[in-house]
Amino acid sequence: MDLDRSPRSPAPRITRINPDQLHKPPGYHHITIVESGRTAFLAGQCPVDISGALVGADDIAVQIDQVVSNSAIALAAVGAQPGHVVRSVVYVVSDDTAVLAAVWRRLTHSVIAAAFTTASTLLGVSRLGFPGQLIEIDLTAALLDKAVGSGEREHDR
Protein backbone atom coordinates (compact mmCIF):
# COMPACT_ATOMS: atom_id res chain seq x y z
CA MET A 1 0.00 0.00 0.00
CA ASP A 2 1.27 3.45 -0.98
CA LEU A 3 1.26 5.82 2.04
CA ASP A 4 2.08 9.51 2.08
CA ARG A 5 2.13 11.19 5.49
CA SER A 6 2.34 14.95 5.78
CA PRO A 7 5.26 16.44 7.71
CA ARG A 8 5.16 16.61 11.51
CA SER A 9 5.74 20.38 11.46
CA PRO A 10 2.90 22.77 12.32
CA ALA A 11 0.43 21.33 9.86
CA PRO A 12 -2.72 19.29 10.13
CA ARG A 13 -2.05 15.55 10.19
CA ILE A 14 -3.00 14.16 6.79
CA THR A 15 -2.41 10.65 5.45
CA ARG A 16 -2.95 9.83 1.79
CA ILE A 17 -3.37 6.19 0.72
CA ASN A 18 -3.42 4.19 -2.50
CA PRO A 19 -4.62 0.65 -1.65
CA ASP A 20 -2.73 -2.09 -3.52
CA GLN A 21 -6.05 -3.50 -4.76
CA LEU A 22 -6.86 -0.29 -6.73
CA HIS A 23 -5.15 1.12 -9.82
CA LYS A 24 -2.23 3.49 -9.26
CA PRO A 25 -3.58 6.96 -10.01
CA PRO A 26 -1.50 9.50 -11.96
CA GLY A 27 -0.30 11.93 -9.30
CA TYR A 28 -3.14 11.85 -6.78
CA HIS A 29 -4.34 9.46 -4.05
CA HIS A 30 -7.54 7.42 -3.77
CA ILE A 31 -8.02 8.10 -0.06
CA THR A 32 -7.19 11.03 2.20
CA ILE A 33 -7.48 10.76 5.98
CA VAL A 34 -7.51 13.90 8.12
CA GLU A 35 -6.68 13.39 11.77
CA SER A 36 -7.17 17.00 12.84
CA GLY A 37 -10.42 18.54 13.96
CA ARG A 38 -10.92 21.64 11.76
CA THR A 39 -11.80 21.71 8.10
CA ALA A 40 -12.24 24.57 5.62
CA PHE A 41 -14.66 24.13 2.75
CA LEU A 42 -13.81 26.68 0.06
CA ALA A 43 -16.58 27.83 -2.23
CA GLY A 44 -15.97 27.05 -5.88
CA GLN A 45 -13.19 29.36 -7.01
CA CYS A 46 -14.14 31.01 -10.29
CA PRO A 47 -11.97 32.94 -12.76
CA VAL A 48 -13.08 36.34 -11.49
CA ASP A 49 -11.02 39.28 -10.26
CA ILE A 50 -11.52 41.19 -7.00
CA SER A 51 -14.30 43.28 -8.61
CA GLY A 52 -16.20 40.12 -9.58
CA ALA A 53 -15.50 40.46 -13.31
CA LEU A 54 -14.76 37.33 -15.34
CA VAL A 55 -11.10 37.14 -16.39
CA GLY A 56 -10.04 35.61 -19.71
CA ALA A 57 -13.43 34.97 -21.29
CA ASP A 58 -13.13 31.80 -23.36
CA ASP A 59 -9.35 31.54 -22.63
CA ILE A 60 -8.81 28.45 -20.47
CA ALA A 61 -5.14 29.18 -19.66
CA VAL A 62 -5.90 32.68 -18.34
CA GLN A 63 -8.86 31.32 -16.38
CA ILE A 64 -6.78 28.53 -14.84
CA ASP A 65 -4.21 31.08 -13.67
CA GLN A 66 -6.98 33.19 -12.10
CA VAL A 67 -8.60 30.28 -10.22
CA VAL A 68 -5.16 29.19 -9.03
CA SER A 69 -4.50 32.70 -7.71
CA ASN A 70 -7.94 32.93 -6.09
CA SER A 71 -7.51 29.48 -4.51
CA ALA A 72 -4.09 30.39 -3.08
CA ILE A 73 -5.58 33.57 -1.57
CA ALA A 74 -8.54 31.68 -0.07
CA LEU A 75 -6.27 28.99 1.42
CA ALA A 76 -3.93 31.60 2.91
CA ALA A 77 -6.90 33.44 4.44
CA VAL A 78 -7.52 30.43 6.70
CA GLY A 79 -3.86 29.68 7.35
CA ALA A 80 -3.77 26.72 4.97
CA GLN A 81 -1.28 25.76 2.31
CA PRO A 82 -1.93 23.76 -0.88
CA GLY A 83 -0.55 20.64 0.84
CA HIS A 84 -3.34 20.91 3.43
CA VAL A 85 -6.00 20.33 0.75
CA VAL A 86 -7.69 16.97 1.31
CA ARG A 87 -10.19 17.02 -1.57
CA SER A 88 -10.32 18.80 -4.90
CA VAL A 89 -12.97 18.87 -7.59
CA VAL A 90 -12.17 20.58 -10.89
CA TYR A 91 -14.99 21.45 -13.29
CA VAL A 92 -14.07 22.19 -16.92
CA VAL A 93 -16.46 23.16 -19.71
CA SER A 94 -15.32 20.50 -22.18
CA ASP A 95 -15.84 16.86 -23.03
CA ASP A 96 -12.51 16.68 -24.88
CA THR A 97 -10.04 14.46 -23.01
CA ALA A 98 -7.10 16.40 -24.48
CA VAL A 99 -8.48 19.65 -23.01
CA LEU A 100 -9.13 17.99 -19.64
CA ALA A 101 -5.60 16.56 -19.61
CA ALA A 102 -4.10 19.96 -20.48
CA VAL A 103 -6.06 21.60 -17.65
CA TRP A 104 -4.86 18.93 -15.21
CA ARG A 105 -1.24 19.40 -16.33
CA ARG A 106 -1.42 23.17 -15.86
CA LEU A 107 -2.97 22.79 -12.40
CA THR A 108 -0.44 20.17 -11.29
CA HIS A 109 2.40 22.47 -12.33
CA SER A 110 0.95 25.58 -10.67
CA VAL A 111 1.78 27.19 -7.32
CA ILE A 112 -1.03 25.14 -5.76
CA ALA A 113 0.04 21.83 -7.37
CA ALA A 114 0.15 20.08 -3.98
CA ALA A 115 -3.63 20.58 -3.72
CA PHE A 116 -4.09 18.05 -6.51
CA THR A 117 -2.05 15.19 -5.01
CA THR A 118 -4.94 14.34 -2.71
CA ALA A 119 -8.36 12.80 -3.38
CA SER A 120 -9.26 14.59 -6.61
CA THR A 121 -11.93 14.59 -9.29
CA LEU A 122 -11.73 16.20 -12.74
CA LEU A 123 -15.07 16.66 -14.50
CA GLY A 124 -16.06 17.81 -17.95
CA VAL A 125 -19.33 19.74 -17.71
CA SER A 126 -21.62 21.50 -20.18
CA ARG A 127 -21.79 24.88 -18.44
CA LEU A 128 -20.68 26.87 -15.39
CA GLY A 129 -22.19 29.92 -13.68
CA PHE A 130 -20.71 32.86 -15.60
CA PRO A 131 -21.09 33.28 -19.39
CA GLY A 132 -17.66 32.44 -20.85
CA GLN A 133 -16.49 30.65 -17.68
CA LEU A 134 -14.52 27.49 -18.50
CA ILE A 135 -13.20 26.30 -15.12
CA GLU A 136 -14.06 26.21 -11.42
CA ILE A 137 -12.15 24.60 -8.55
CA ASP A 138 -13.72 23.33 -5.33
CA LEU A 139 -11.24 22.68 -2.49
CA THR A 140 -11.50 21.26 1.04
CA ALA A 141 -8.55 21.79 3.40
CA ALA A 142 -7.58 20.45 6.82
CA LEU A 143 -6.61 23.19 9.26
CA LEU A 144 -4.50 23.42 12.36
CA ASP A 145 -6.52 23.05 15.56
CA LYS A 146 -5.87 26.67 16.59
CA ALA A 147 -8.02 29.44 15.14
CA VAL A 148 -6.38 31.11 12.16
CA GLY A 149 -7.40 33.14 9.19
CA SER A 150 -8.23 36.61 8.13
CA GLY A 151 -10.98 38.35 6.27
CA GLU A 152 -14.63 39.09 6.71
CA ARG A 153 -16.45 36.56 8.92
CA GLU A 154 -20.01 35.69 9.72
CA HIS A 155 -20.48 33.42 12.73
CA ASP A 156 -23.43 31.18 13.47
CA ARG A 157 -25.34 32.37 16.49
C-alpha positions in Angstrom: 0.0 0.0 0.0 1.3 3.5 -1.0 1.3 5.8 2.0 2.1 9.5 2.1 2.1 11.2 5.5 2.3 14.9 5.8 5.3 16.4 7.7 5.2 16.6 11.5 5.7 20.4 11.5 2.9 22.8 12.3 0.4 21.3 9.9 -2.7 19.3 10.1 -2.0 15.5 10.2 -3.0 14.2 6.8 -2.4 10.7 5.4 -3.0 9.8 1.8 -3.4 6.2 0.7 -3.4 4.2 -2.5 -4.6 0.6 -1.7 -2.7 -2.1 -3.5 -6.0 -3.5 -4.8 -6.9 -0.3 -6.7 -5.1 1.1 -9.8 -2.2 3.5 -9.3 -3.6 7.0 -10.0 -1.5 9.5 -12.0 -0.3 11.9 -9.3 -3.1 11.8 -6.8 -4.3 9.5 -4.0 -7.5 7.4 -3.8 -8.0 8.1 -0.1 -7.2 11.0 2.2 -7.5 10.8 6.0 -7.5 13.9 8.1 -6.7 13.4 11.8 -7.2 17.0 12.8 -10.4 18.5 14.0 -10.9 21.6 11.8 -11.8 21.7 8.1 -12.2 24.6 5.6 -14.7 24.1 2.7 -13.8 26.7 0.1 -16.6 27.8 -2.2 -16.0 27.1 -5.9 -13.2 29.4 -7.0 -14.1 31.0 -10.3 -12.0 32.9 -12.8 -13.1 36.3 -11.5 -11.0 39.3 -10.3 -11.5 41.2 -7.0 -14.3 43.3 -8.6 -16.2 40.1 -9.6 -15.5 40.5 -13.3 -14.8 37.3 -15.3 -11.1 37.1 -16.4 -10.0 35.6 -19.7 -13.4 35.0 -21.3 -13.1 31.8 -23.4 -9.3 31.5 -22.6 -8.8 28.5 -20.5 -5.1 29.2 -19.7 -5.9 32.7 -18.3 -8.9 31.3 -16.4 -6.8 28.5 -14.8 -4.2 31.1 -13.7 -7.0 33.2 -12.1 -8.6 30.3 -10.2 -5.2 29.2 -9.0 -4.5 32.7 -7.7 -7.9 32.9 -6.1 -7.5 29.5 -4.5 -4.1 30.4 -3.1 -5.6 33.6 -1.6 -8.5 31.7 -0.1 -6.3 29.0 1.4 -3.9 31.6 2.9 -6.9 33.4 4.4 -7.5 30.4 6.7 -3.9 29.7 7.4 -3.8 26.7 5.0 -1.3 25.8 2.3 -1.9 23.8 -0.9 -0.6 20.6 0.8 -3.3 20.9 3.4 -6.0 20.3 0.8 -7.7 17.0 1.3 -10.2 17.0 -1.6 -10.3 18.8 -4.9 -13.0 18.9 -7.6 -12.2 20.6 -10.9 -15.0 21.5 -13.3 -14.1 22.2 -16.9 -16.5 23.2 -19.7 -15.3 20.5 -22.2 -15.8 16.9 -23.0 -12.5 16.7 -24.9 -10.0 14.5 -23.0 -7.1 16.4 -24.5 -8.5 19.7 -23.0 -9.1 18.0 -19.6 -5.6 16.6 -19.6 -4.1 20.0 -20.5 -6.1 21.6 -17.7 -4.9 18.9 -15.2 -1.2 19.4 -16.3 -1.4 23.2 -15.9 -3.0 22.8 -12.4 -0.4 20.2 -11.3 2.4 22.5 -12.3 0.9 25.6 -10.7 1.8 27.2 -7.3 -1.0 25.1 -5.8 0.0 21.8 -7.4 0.2 20.1 -4.0 -3.6 20.6 -3.7 -4.1 18.1 -6.5 -2.1 15.2 -5.0 -4.9 14.3 -2.7 -8.4 12.8 -3.4 -9.3 14.6 -6.6 -11.9 14.6 -9.3 -11.7 16.2 -12.7 -15.1 16.7 -14.5 -16.1 17.8 -18.0 -19.3 19.7 -17.7 -21.6 21.5 -20.2 -21.8 24.9 -18.4 -20.7 26.9 -15.4 -22.2 29.9 -13.7 -20.7 32.9 -15.6 -21.1 33.3 -19.4 -17.7 32.4 -20.9 -16.5 30.6 -17.7 -14.5 27.5 -18.5 -13.2 26.3 -15.1 -14.1 26.2 -11.4 -12.1 24.6 -8.5 -13.7 23.3 -5.3 -11.2 22.7 -2.5 -11.5 21.3 1.0 -8.6 21.8 3.4 -7.6 20.5 6.8 -6.6 23.2 9.3 -4.5 23.4 12.4 -6.5 23.1 15.6 -5.9 26.7 16.6 -8.0 29.4 15.1 -6.4 31.1 12.2 -7.4 33.1 9.2 -8.2 36.6 8.1 -11.0 38.4 6.3 -14.6 39.1 6.7 -16.5 36.6 8.9 -20.0 35.7 9.7 -20.5 33.4 12.7 -23.4 31.2 13.5 -25.3 32.4 16.5 
